[in-house]
Amino acid sequence: MGTITERKRKNGKSSYTAQIRIKRQGSVVYQESQTFERKQAAGAWLKKREGELAQPGALDKALRGGVTVREMILRYLEEFERVRPLGKTKRATLKAIADTWLGDLADTDLTSQRLVEYAHWRRSEQGGAVQPQTIGNDLSHLGAVMSVARPAWGFEVDHHAMADARKVLRKMGMASRSKERDRRPSLEELDLLMTHFSEMQQRRPSSIPMPKVIAFALFSTRRQDEITRIRWADLDEAGQRVLVRDMKNPGQKLGNDVWCHLPDEAWAIVQSMPRLADEIFPYNSSSISASFTRACKFLEIEDLRFHDLRHDGVSRLFEMDWDIPRVASVSGHRDWNSLRRYTHLRGRGDRYSGWLSAGSVKEAPRLLAAFTKS
């Protein structure tokens, strides 16, 4: 019933494709294939899969004509994008999963065993030789799809499969959470960025005022997408706070609107912005990200991300002896464990106190001027 075919790759190495064909009355009614790096692995899969299909009702289940994992992912992307744009990392990860062999699996075949098999494949050279953190991210994003596939669309998805697979993979050390970043920009790096973007604005006055955006991200601790969603109508002048709509939260993505206090520096930046649109910062979030990334590359600033400004802003407040409730009133965090991940102390006091008025190098623009000049 099954065959194994050897194929030579461009690099000279061999791969082995195990294929199952089932015929009834001379016609092929079912076929399935899987490719492996080792012939022994292909043979083991073939034997295992043939045994599964030999079980009563297994072939009828396979022929049911359900949906594939790829179709589930594409439906998830289409329907959720209508409500709220997904993060570019999540979108890219799900599309990449859909393009792998896992995307060809039927919903009924998406078991914990196949998810563990996928993790092994991702660790192999053929699957990208990725780290456990990447596998953990893959499973996390795919888990979001699986969690709605059965209750929302009636797909035959085993709701225990992902939990069981994660438990096994964690014990094997093959899946883990992303490493906590502790990267904070130095004053010298911020000087370079402010100088670079100030000069760019002088040449192109219509460009995004990145000095203000960067400073606001740092002092407000707001995320990149949140900054571009804030509206003038959501500003509480009397309370010096702003309503951050749909704030990112693992358990509640939509409708999670949180009032966040704006420290004096962030408040000054808001007051300096011209009221040209409904949004306070009416710019494209992706454009801000791309501009920041290009600048860091041009200035040879290594491993600095826009999101690190939020880490820096939270850590700064703790260094200034703010207590947990007061810091959380700015950052919007609900619990200390989440807030702790953003806290990387570098001493005591406000390291920006002198830099705000003069800058840490002679050639740097005055940051205060950067966000008080409209």
C-alpha positions in Angstrom: 0.0 0.0 0.0 2.9 2.4 0.6 6.1 3.3 -1.2 9.3 5.2 -0.4 11.0 7.2 -3.1 14.5 8.7 -2.9 15.1 12.1 -4.4 18.4 14.0 -4.7 18.5 17.6 -3.7 20.7 20.4 -5.2 23.1 20.1 -2.4 23.7 16.4 -3.1 21.8 15.1 -0.1 18.9 12.7 -0.3 15.3 13.0 0.9 12.8 10.2 1.1 9.1 10.6 0.3 6.8 8.1 1.8 3.5 7.8 -0.1 0.3 5.9 0.6 -2.2 5.1 -2.1 -5.4 3.2 -1.4 -7.4 1.8 -4.3 -11.0 0.6 -4.5 -12.2 -1.2 -7.6 -9.0 -0.2 -9.5 -9.3 3.5 -8.7 -7.2 5.6 -6.2 -9.6 6.8 -3.5 -7.1 8.1 -1.0 -3.4 9.2 -1.1 -1.1 10.9 1.3 2.6 11.6 1.3 5.3 12.9 3.6 9.0 13.7 3.0 11.8 12.9 5.5 15.6 13.3 5.6 16.2 9.7 6.6 14.8 6.5 5.0 14.3 5.0 8.5 12.0 7.9 9.5 10.0 7.6 6.3 9.6 3.9 6.9 8.5 4.4 10.5 5.9 7.0 9.4 4.6 4.8 6.6 4.1 1.9 9.0 2.5 4.1 11.6 0.1 5.8 9.1 -0.9 2.5 7.5 -1.8 1.2 10.9 -3.9 4.2 11.6 -5.8 4.0 8.3 -6.4 0.3 8.9 -8.5 1.1 12.0 -12.3 0.8 11.6 -13.8 4.0 10.2 -10.4 5.7 9.8 -10.4 5.7 6.0 -14.0 7.1 5.8 -12.9 9.8 8.2 -9.9 10.6 6.0 -12.2 10.8 3.0 -14.7 13.0 4.8 -13.7 16.0 2.7 -12.9 18.3 5.6 -10.7 21.3 5.6 -7.0 21.5 5.7 -4.9 23.4 8.3 -4.0 25.9 5.5 -7.7 26.6 4.9 -8.3 27.1 8.6 -5.4 29.6 8.8 -6.5 31.5 5.8 -10.0 31.8 7.1 -8.7 33.0 10.5 -6.6 35.6 8.8 -9.4 36.8 6.6 -12.1 37.0 9.4 -9.9 38.5 12.1 -8.3 41.1 9.8 -11.8 42.5 9.3 -12.2 43.2 13.0 -8.7 44.3 13.8 -5.3 44.1 11.9 -3.2 41.3 13.3 0.5 41.9 14.1 2.8 41.5 11.2 4.8 38.8 13.1 1.7 36.7 13.8 0.4 37.1 10.2 3.8 36.1 8.7 4.2 33.1 11.0 0.7 31.7 10.3 1.2 32.1 6.5 4.6 30.4 6.8 3.0 27.5 8.7 0.2 27.2 6.0 2.9 26.8 3.4 4.6 23.9 5.1 3.5 20.2 5.0 1.4 20.9 8.1 -0.8 23.1 6.0 -1.8 20.1 3.9 -3.1 18.1 6.9 -6.8 17.7 7.3 -8.4 19.1 10.4 -9.1 15.6 11.8 -5.4 14.7 11.4 -4.1 17.6 13.4 -3.3 15.6 16.5 -0.7 16.2 19.3 1.5 13.6 17.6 1.5 15.6 14.4 2.3 18.8 16.2 5.2 17.1 18.0 6.3 15.8 14.6 6.1 19.4 13.2 8.3 20.6 16.1 10.9 17.9 15.3 10.8 18.9 11.6 11.3 22.6 12.5 14.4 21.7 14.5 15.8 19.8 11.6 17.8 21.4 8.8 15.0 20.9 6.4 12.5 22.7 8.6 14.9 25.7 9.2 16.9 24.4 12.3 15.0 27.0 14.4 15.4 27.5 18.2 12.8 26.4 20.8 11.6 29.9 21.1 10.6 30.0 17.5 8.8 26.7 17.8 7.0 28.0 20.8 5.9 31.1 18.8 4.7 28.9 15.9 2.6 26.8 18.3 1.2 29.8 20.1 0.0 31.4 16.9 -1.4 28.1 15.5 -3.1 27.5 18.9 -5.0 30.8 18.4 -6.4 29.4 15.2 -7.3 26.0 16.7 -9.0 27.6 19.6 -11.7 29.1 17.4 -11.8 26.5 14.6 -14.2 24.1 16.3 -16.6 26.5 18.2 -16.7 29.2 15.5 -16.6 27.1 12.3 -17.5 23.5 13.3 -14.2 22.1 12.1 -13.1 18.7 13.6 -10.2 19.9 15.7 -9.0 18.1 18.8 -9.1 20.8 21.4 -6.7 18.8 23.6 -4.1 18.4 20.8 -2.2 21.7 21.3 -2.1 21.5 25.1 -0.8 17.9 25.0 1.8 18.7 22.4 3.1 21.7 24.3 3.4 19.7 27.5 5.5 17.1 25.7 7.7 19.6 23.9 8.4 21.6 27.0 9.5 18.5 28.8 11.8 17.7 25.8 13.1 21.3 25.8 12.0 21.7 22.2 9.5 24.6 22.8 9.8 27.5 25.1 8.7 31.1 25.4 10.6 33.9 23.8 13.6 35.1 25.8 12.9 38.3 27.8 14.7 41.3 26.3 16.6 43.7 28.5 17.8 46.0 25.7 17.5 49.7 26.5 18.8 52.5 24.4 21.8 54.4 25.7 21.7 58.2 25.8 24.3 58.3 23.0 22.2 56.1 20.8 19.2 58.3 21.4 21.3 61.4 20.5 22.3 59.8 17.3 18.6 58.9 16.4 17.4 62.4 17.4 20.1 64.1 15.4 19.4 61.9 12.4 15.7 62.4 12.3 15.9 66.1 13.1 18.2 66.6 10.1 15.8 64.5 8.0 12.9 66.7 9.0 14.8 69.8 8.0 15.3 68.4 4.6 11.8 67.0 4.3 9.4 68.9 6.6 6.5 66.6 5.5 8.1 63.5 6.9 7.0 61.8 10.1 8.2 63.8 13.1 10.2 60.8 14.5 11.9 62.8 17.3 8.4 63.4 18.8 7.3 59.9 18.1 10.4 58.4 19.7 10.2 60.7 22.7 6.5 60.0 23.2 7.1 56.2 23.0 9.7 56.5 25.7 7.9 58.8 28.1 4.4 57.4 27.6 5.5 53.7 27.4 3.0 53.3 24.6 3.4 50.6 22.0 3.9 51.5 18.4 0.4 50.6 17.2 -1.2 52.2 20.2 0.6 55.5 19.4 -1.0 55.8 16.0 -4.5 54.8 17.3 -4.7 57.5 20.0 -7.4 60.1 19.2 -7.8 63.7 20.4 -11.3 62.6 21.5 -9.7 60.1 23.8 -7.7 62.7 25.7 -8.7 63.6 29.2 -7.3 67.1 29.7 -8.3 67.4 33.4 -6.9 64.0 34.3 -3.8 64.2 32.1 -4.5 60.8 30.7 -5.5 59.1 27.5 -7.9 56.2 26.6 -5.8 53.5 24.9 -8.3 51.5 22.9 -7.9 47.7 22.3 -4.8 47.5 24.4 -2.9 44.3 23.8 -3.7 41.7 26.3 -3.4 37.9 26.0 -6.9 37.2 27.2 -8.7 40.2 25.6 -7.6 41.6 22.4 -10.7 43.7 21.5 -12.7 46.0 23.7 -9.8 46.2 26.2 -9.9 50.0 26.5 -7.6 51.3 29.3 -7.1 54.8 30.7 -3.4 55.5 31.0 -1.8 58.4 32.8 0.6 60.5 30.7 3.7 61.7 32.5 4.6 65.4 32.2 7.1 64.8 29.3 4.6 62.8 27.3 1.9 65.3 28.0 4.1 68.1 26.7 4.6 66.2 23.5 0.8 65.7 23.0 0.2 69.4 23.6 2.8 70.3 20.9 1.1 68.2 18.2 -1.0 70.1 15.6 -4.7 69.0 15.4 -4.7 68.0 11.7 -6.6 64.7 12.0 -8.7 62.7 14.4 -5.5 60.9 15.6 -2.9 62.7 17.7 -0.2 60.9 15.7 -1.8 60.4 12.3 0.9 58.2 10.8 1.2 54.7 9.5 2.5 52.3 12.2 4.5 50.2 9.7 6.1 53.4 8.3 7.3 54.4 11.8 8.7 50.9 12.3 10.5 50.9 8.9 11.9 54.4 9.5 13.3 53.4 12.9 14.8 50.2 11.6 16.5 51.9 8.7 17.9 54.6 11.0 19.4 52.1 13.4 21.0 50.2 10.5 22.4 53.4 9.0 23.7 54.6 12.4 25.1 51.1 13.1 23.0 50.8 16.3 22.8 47.1 16.9 19.8 45.1 18.2 17.6 48.0 19.1 13.9 47.8 18.4 11.2 50.4 18.6 9.5 48.3 21.3 12.6 48.6 23.5 11.6 52.2 24.1 8.6 50.9 26.1 11.0 48.7 28.2 13.1 51.8 28.8 10.2 54.0 29.7 8.8 51.5 32.3 12.3 50.9 33.8 12.9 54.6 34.0 9.8 55.1 36.2 10.9 52.5 38.6 14.3 54.0 38.7 12.6 57.3 39.7 11.1 55.4 42.7 7.6 55.2 41.3 5.6 52.3 43.0 4.0 49.5 41.1 0.4 50.9 40.9 1.7 54.3 39.7 3.9 52.7 37.0 1.0 50.5 36.0 -1.3 53.5 35.7 1.1 54.7 32.9 2.0 51.4 31.2 -1.5 49.8 31.5 -0.3 46.5 32.9 -2.8 44.5 35.0 -0.4 42.4 37.1 3.1 42.6 38.4 4.3 39.5 36.5 3.6 41.1 33.2 5.1 44.4 34.3 8.2 42.7 35.6 9.1 41.6 32.1 9.4 45.2 31.1 11.5 46.2 34.0 15.3 46.3 33.6 16.8 48.7 36.2 20.1 50.5 35.6 20.4 52.4 38.8 18.4 55.1 40.6 17.1 58.5 39.6 16.1 60.0 36.2 18.9 59.5 33.8 17.1 61.8 31.3 17.0 64.8 33.6 20.1 66.5 32.2 19.6 65.1 28.7 16.2 66.6 28.5 17.6 70.2 28.7 20.9 69.9 27.0 21.5 66.6 25.3 24.4 64.3 26.2 26.7 65.4 23.3 27.3 68.9 22.0 26.0 68.2 18.5 22.7 66.6 19.7 19.5 68.6 19.3 17.8 69.5 22.5 15.1 66.9 23.1 12.9 69.4 24.9 12.9 71.5 21.8 12.1 68.4 19.7 8.7 68.0 21.4 7.7 71.5 22.4 8.2 73.0 18.9 5.1 72.5 16.9 
